[in-house]
Amino acid sequence: MLLIVIAFLGGVLTILSPCILPVVPFVFARSDRPFVTDRLPLLIGLAVTFSVVTGVGIAGLAGAAQLSHYGRWVSLALFAVFGLSLLFPALWTRVSQPFFSIGNRVEALSHAKGARFQVVSALLLGAATGLLWAPCAGPILGLILTGAALHGASWQTAAALTAYAFGAASSLAVISGLGKQALDGLKRSLGFGEHVRRVMGAVVLLSVVGIGFGFDTRALAHVPSTSTTGVESRLVGLLSTSHSSNHDDRPHLQRVSLQTPSKLPVEGKLPSLDGAESWINSPPLTADALRGKVTVVNFWTYSCINCLRTLPYLKTWSDRYGKDGLTVVGVHTPEFAFEHDPSNVKRAVADLGIHYPVAIDNGYKIWQAFGNQYWPAFYIVDAEGRIRYHHFGEGGYGEAEKVIQQLLADSGHTMQAGDLPAIHGSGAQAAADTSDVESGETYVGYQQARGFASPQNVRPDDAAAYTIPSQLPLNSWAFGGKWIVGGEAAVASEANGRIAYRFHARDLHLVLGPAANGKPVRFRVTIDGAAPGESHGADVAADGSGVVTSARLYQLVRQHDGVRDRTFTIEFLDPGVQAFSFTFG
């Protein structure tokens, strides 16, 4: 129930995001119509259509992407007719005459002439608006969608998605009401009703043209966003403290336990680990085999920057307390396709210096057995096989170590007194500078891409040439050269392909893979047009040179001269590189 309430609030907050702007002209254009028989059906049609189309995508039905694609053009055609009707009433009378005739016959039978057709017409326009609407994939909508993808569609998913859509529709109802008041004032004071109607028609037609040519996407990349992410993240935080079963991909949330180590609750029993396809650094482990040991179970994936920054603590705990009865178990549950390859995971485990057991959970079976939601997440299990503590996201390491010490002491081990050396990571595993990060995770594939600012529209799964604008607003990015943009990643189809990103953070990372044939790809990095120098990342030389040799996260920038808005550019000197996502810290 809490998820549904929070989803509704997240939908309400969507009105503050510029991504909803393309919908507003269509809603505002009907603000002089009756609410109950016109504006309300329109908003209901919008919410229901968005819920259904998005739900189809969640269910993974074949052709869902095509449904959304063609529905967009059908919607634009419908709105073009609507805009022309506002400009030219005589044209609308001719076009709509057959529909009025059908409606009148039906209405005559129900003794409600005119009302039913008006409601049906508004519902159809609302449905078209729902097909056009592409809301921001903020934490709440992302939680709903990714939770369904991992755990399967359910009535809770459908209810939450519907609540999100109706929350956004409620905000649009307020906008529509304000618009009606403004229009009524104009009619009363200036008699401009007819002129206003024509202006609305022109606005609708201009919106149709803009959306049809992709101007809306490019314009929104340059609109300063009144971000709702912080508010949404706090709402999502309520879900983590209430043990909800939904998933929010790679959150920066922290759960701080309100319990002291001596009063830890029992959260359940250690689930089965039998779902692992294989194990690294250990023979297969079972819940029974871990009885008598305190166990830390860590869910991670090797290209996740948040996961990488937890590794120094997990590795240190394994070394510090391994002889006292602690076992750290990594559960590698992949996100990207290349992370499903066990050989890639095995190489990453070796490169990262992980010596504790790692389960390959490609089928998400252990993930689902725990009811887990997050990368990274860890669960601490006592010697009797009971889960006593969990933490989602980064942070909380001091508290977690106290829990480990307490549970080891409870199982009969003597803990050393005094302060222990602080734990620090290096390279990409170093803690983020969270006090000055204004850029967030950004996917390059078209399925989840945001902030794209090249003048050209993305051509999904097809080779196309793109250009980088002379100026990029903060948190926008662009391709240069010829790229094939897929759902998950973009591939440079020619040498000298580039990606530019305007960011604000100490560190910049990019998940990259070599060419499909495994051939390494050379690259060169610049910051504000110059070699990075001392601000080079762990995978880049001071002159900006580097090589993509395997599919993983690459640290490309670590600023040493103060954090400010900078323009990052990477040029791939060879064709075939695969680019997945940016992360910052």
N, C-alpha and C positions, 0 to 999 in steps of 0.2 A: 504493500500500500504506500509505503514511504517513497519508493521509486516512482510511482505514478504521480504523487504530489510534486516531487522534485522535477519530474519531466514536464509537468504543466508549467511550473515556475520558469524552467529553462526556456520553454516556448514563449512565454510572456517576454522574457529578456531578449528574444530574437529581434524585437522591434528596434533595439538599440544598435543593431549591427547593420553596416551598410549593405550586406548581402541581401537584405529584404527589400531594398529600394526598387528593384525592377517590378515588384508586385504592387507597390503603393499606387502608381497612376491608375491601374485598373480598378482598385478598390475606391479610390478617391473620386473617380469619374462617375460613380454611381451613388455618391453621397447625398444626392438630392432625392433619391428614391425612398419609398417606405421601408422602414427597417424590417418589419416582420415578414412581409411578402417579397422583399427584394434583397436587401443587404444581408439579412440573416441567412437566407438560403445560399447566397453567394459564398459567405464565409464557411458555411457547413460543407458546401461542395469543395471548397479549397482544402479544408482540413481532411475530409474523407478521402479525396483523391490523393493527396500527399501521403496519407497513411497507407493507402492501398498500394500505390506504386512503390513506395519505399519498402513496404512489407514484402512485396513480390521479390524485390532485390535481396532482402534478408533471407528469404526462403531459398534463394539460389535457383529460381526457376529459369530454364533456358529462355533466352530472348528478352530478359528483363531490361538489359541495356538498350536493346532496340526499341522496346516499348517506350522507355523514357525519351529516346532520341526522336522517334517519329511523333510521339505525343507532343513534343515541344513545337514541331512545325504545324501540327493540326491546331494547337492552341494559338499560335501566332496568326494563322489564317482566320480563326474565329474572332480574335480580337481586332484584326484588320477590318472585318465586316462590321464589328461593333463600333469602331472608331469612325468609319464612313457613315454609319447610321446617325451618329451624333452630328456630323458635319452636314449631311444631306438627308433630311427626314423623308423626302419623297422616295429616295433610293431604298431606304429601310422599309418603307411601306410595301414596295413591290417585292423585295426579297423575302420579307417575312409573311406575306399574304398566305402562302400555303400552310405555314405553321399556325397562323392565327385561325385559319379555317378548321384545322384539326383540333386546335385548342378549344375553339368555340363549340364544336360538336361535343367534345368531351365535357366541357363546362355546362352545356345545356342539359346534359344528363344529370349533372350534380347540382343544378340550380345555382352555380357559382360562377357565372360568366366572367371571364377575364382574369380572375384571381389565380386559377391553377396554372395557366400558361405563364403568367408572370413569375410564379414560383419556380416552375420547371426551367424557364429561361435563365433565371438567376442561378439555379443549381448548375446548369451547363457552363455558364461563364465562370462560376466558382471552380468547377472541375478543371477548366482550362487553366485557370490561375494556379491551381495546385500542381499541374504538370510543368508549368514554367518555374515554379518556386524551387530554388536550390539553396536551402538555408545553410548557414555556417556550421561546419561539423565541430562544434565546441565540445567541451568535456561531457555534457549531459547526453547530447545526441550520439556522440562517439561511444559513450558507455552503453547505450541501448543497442546500437548497431553491432559493435564488436562483441558484446555479450551474447547476442543472438547468433553471431557467426561461430562463436566458439562452443556454445552450449546448445544451440539449436533454437529454432523459433518456438515460442510458447504463447499462451494467453497473456502472461505477464508482459512479454515483449510487445505484443499487439496493443495492450492497454496503455503501456507507457508511451509507445509511439503515437497513439491517438491522442493521449493527453498532451504530448509535446505539440502536436499540430493544432489542437484546439486552444492551447495557451497562446500560440502565435496568432491564431484567428481572433482571440479576445483583444489582443493589442491592436490588431487592424480594425476591429470594431470601434475602438476608441478613436482611432484616426478618422474613420469614416464618419463618426458622429460629429467630430469637430469640423470636418469638411462640410457636412450638411449645414451646421450653424453658420459657417462662413458664407456658403452659397445663399442661404435664406436671407442673410443680411444684405448681400449684394442685390438680390431681387427686390427687397423692400425699399432700399434706399436709392438705387440707381436704375432699376428696371433692366438689368443686364442679363436676365435669365437666358435669353436666346444666345447672346454673345458668349456667356459662360459655357453653355452647352457646346458651342462650336469650338471654344478653346479646349475644353475637355476632349473633344473628338480629335483635335490636332495633337494634344499631348499623348493620347493613346496611340495614334498612328506613328508618331515619332518614337515612342517606346517600342512599338513593334519593329520598326526599322532598325533601331539601335540594338535590340536583342537579336534580331535576325542576322545582323552583320557582326555580332560579338562585341559591340561597343561597350555593353554593360560590363562584361568581364574585364576588359582593359581599363575602363574608368574606375571600377571598384578597386583595382590594384593601386590606384593613386589617391583613393579617398581615405583620409585619416580615420581609423576605426575607433569608435567608442567601445573598447573591448569589454566583453562580458565574461571573459574567461576566468578572471579572478573570482567574481561572484559565483559563477557556475561551479568552479572548483571547490569553493566552500560548501556549496550545496551537495556536491558529490561526496565531500568529506563526511557528511552525515551518513551516507550509505556505508562507508567503510567502518564507521563506529557501530553501525547497527547490523554488521555482518550480512549485507545483502549479497546476492549471488550474481551480480552483474559485473561486467568487465570494462575497465577504462584503460586504454592502451598507454603504457609507459607514463603514469602520472607522476607529478612532482608533489604528491600529497604525502603527508606523514601522519601515521596513527600514533598518538602518544597514549600509552596505557595509563589508566587512572589507578591501577593496582600497584602496590608495592611488591617486591619479589617474594616476600614471606606470605603474601595473601593472593597468590596467582590463581585465577579461576581454572577449572578444567574445561577446555573448549571442545573436547571430543577425543576419539582414539586415532592413533596414527593409521591412515588408510593403507591399503595394499599398494605395494610398489611393483606389482607383477606386470603392469601395463607397459613397462619400458621395453623398447625394441632391442636394446643392447646396453652395455655398460662400458665405461672408460675408467681405468685405474682400479678396477675392482671386479670380482665376479658378481653376478646378480645378488642384490641384497633384498631381504624380505623384512616385513614388520616384525616377525618373530625373531629373526636373527639380530635385530637391533635392541631387543629387550635387554635391560641391564645397562644400557648406555644412554647418555643424554645425546639427543640428535638434533641438529639444525638442518632443516630441509629448505633449500633455496631454489626458487623458480627463477630462471634467467634465460637469456638468449644472447649469443656472443656478439651480435652487432649493436646491441642496445647500450647506449652510453650510460644510462642510469644503472644498468646491471654491472657494467664494467667498473663503475666507481664504488660498488659494494665489495668487489673482490678483495681488496687489501685487508678488509676486516675479516671476511670469511677465511681467507688463507691464514691470517694471523691467529684467529681463534683455533683453527685446526692444529696449528703448530703449538700453541700455548697449552692447550687442554687435551690434546690427543692422548697423552699418556695417563690422563686422569679419567678417561672414560667418555670423552666427547667424540662424536662422529659427525662430520659435516658431509651432507649429501647434496650435490647439485643436480637439479632436474632441468635439463635443457629442453625447453619447449619452444619451437621455432616460430618466427613471424614470416620472414621472407623465404622464397623457394630455395635459395642456395643454402639456407640453414637446415634444410631437411637432409642434406647429404652428410652421412655419418663421418666421412673422411674429412670434410670441412670442419666439423665440430671437433674431431680428434686433433686436427692440426691446431685449431684455435686453443683448445685446452692446453696443449703443450706450449704454444707460444705465450700464453698468459700465465704460465707457471702454476697451474692448478694440479695439485697432487692428490686431492681427496676424490672419492668416488663421484662419478657423473653419470646419471641415467639419461639415455636418449629417449625422449618422450614425443616422438614425431606424431603419434596418433592422439595426443592430448589426453591420454587415458589417466595418467597420474594427476594431471591438472584438474580433470573433471572429478576424480576421486576426492580431491581436497576441496572441490568447489572453489578453486582459486580464481582470482580476477585480474591479477596484476603482474607486470614485469617491472622491477624486481619485487619479490615477496619472499619472506622467510618465516618458517614455523619452527618453534622450539618445543621439542618433545622430551618428557622426563623419562627416567629409567623404567617406569612401568608402562610406557607406550602411550601416555596421555599428552595431548597437545596442551601446553600451558601458556603459550604466548605466541603472538604473530605480529608482523609489521609489514606494511605495504609501502613501497617507494623507498627513497633514500632517507638517510638520517636515523636517529634514535639508536645509534650504535652503543653508546655508553649504557643506556638502560638495558639493551639486549645482553651485553656482556655481564651485567649484574645478574640477570636472569640465569644465564649459563652457570655462573659461579654458584648461585643459590641452589640450583637443581643438582649440580655436581656434589655440593656439600650435603644435600638431602639424601643423596645416594651413597654417602659414606666416604667421600673423598675429601682430603684436607686441602683447602685452598690457601695459597700463599698470601700473606698480608702485605700491605703497602701498595703504593701507586705503581702501576705498570707503565712501560714506555708508551707514548702516544703512537697511534697508527697513522701512517701517511702513505698515499699512493703517488705514483709518478706517471708522467705521460698522460694518456687518456684516462688512467685510473685515478688521477688526482682529483680531489674534491672540487666541485664547481664554485665559481665566484657568484654565489646566489644573490649578493647584494646589488649587482649591476648587470643583470641579464634582462634584456628587453626583446629578445628574439626567441622563438619557440620552434619545436620540431616541425619540419616542413618536408612533406613527401614530394617526390619528383614525378612519379607515375600519375596518370590522369585520374585514377580512382579517388585519390585523396588529396590531390594537389590544391594548394591555396597560394595566393599572392603572385601568380604568374603574370608577367608584365611585358612579354614580347608583343610587338604590334600584331603579329599573325595569330590566328586562332590555332589551337592545338588540333592536329589531325590524328586521331587515335589510331595506333597500330599501323601507321603509314609513314613513309619517309617524307620529310618536309623540311624546307629551309626556314630558319628563324633568325631574327636579328635582336641585338641588345640595345635598348634605348640609351640615349646619351646620359640621361639622368634616371636613377632608380630611387623611388621613395623607400623609406625604411621598411624592412621586412617584405620587400618584393624582390623577385628574381626573374631571370630570363635566360633563354637559350641563344647561342650564336652558332651559326653553321647548320649542317644538315643532321637531323635527329629523327629517330623512330621512337615516339612516345608511347609506351605500353601502359597497362593498368597499374603495374607494380614498379616499373623502372623505365628509364629512358636510355636508349642506346645510340651512341654517336656513329652514324653510318659512314662518315668520312673523317679523315684526319683534320686536326685543328678545330674540332668542335669545342665550344666554350659554354660555361655556365657562370653567370654573375649573380651575386647576392649582396644586397645592402643590409648589414646586420649591426647589432649592438650587443656585444658580449666579449668576454675575455677569450673564450675558446670557440672555434668553429670546427665541426667534424662533418664528414660526408661518407656515407656508406657507398662503397664502390666495388665493382667486380671487374675482372679482366674480360677480354673478348671471349666469345662463346667457345672458341677453340682452345682457350686457356692461355693464349699468347699475352704476355705482359703489355701494358699500355703506359707509355711515358706521359708525364704531365708537367705543367709549369704553373705555379701559383703567383699571383700578384695581389697586393693590398693597396688600394687607391692608385693603381697603375705602376707600382714599384715592387721590387723583390721584397719579401717579408723581412729579411735580415734577422734580428734577434727575436722577432715575433713569429718565427716559423714554428710549426707544430712538430710533433714527434716523428711524423712520417714525411717531413719535407726538409730539404736542405735550406740553408740561409739564402741561397740564390733562387729559391722557389721550385727547384727541380724535385721530382719524385717519380715513383713507378708503382702502378697498380699490379700486384703480383697474385693476389688472391682476393676472394670475396669477403670483405670485412669492413669494419669502421676505420676510417683514416682520420687522424688528427692533423689538420692542415694549418690551423692558426692558433697560437697562444700569445696574446699580446703582452708585451713587457713595458710599454710606454703609456699606460693609461687606457681605459676603455672609453671609446666614443664611437659614433656612427662611422662605419668604414664600408668600402665597397670591395668585396672579395671577388676575384675572377680566377677560374681554373681553365686552362687550355689543354686539351688532350692531343698530344702530338701524333698519336696513332689512332686508327679507327677501332671501333668495337667495344669501347668501355661501356659498362653498365652503371648508371647512377640511380640510387634508390632514395636516400633521404638525408636532409641536413639535421644536425642537432647542435646545441650550443651549451656553454657552461662557463 
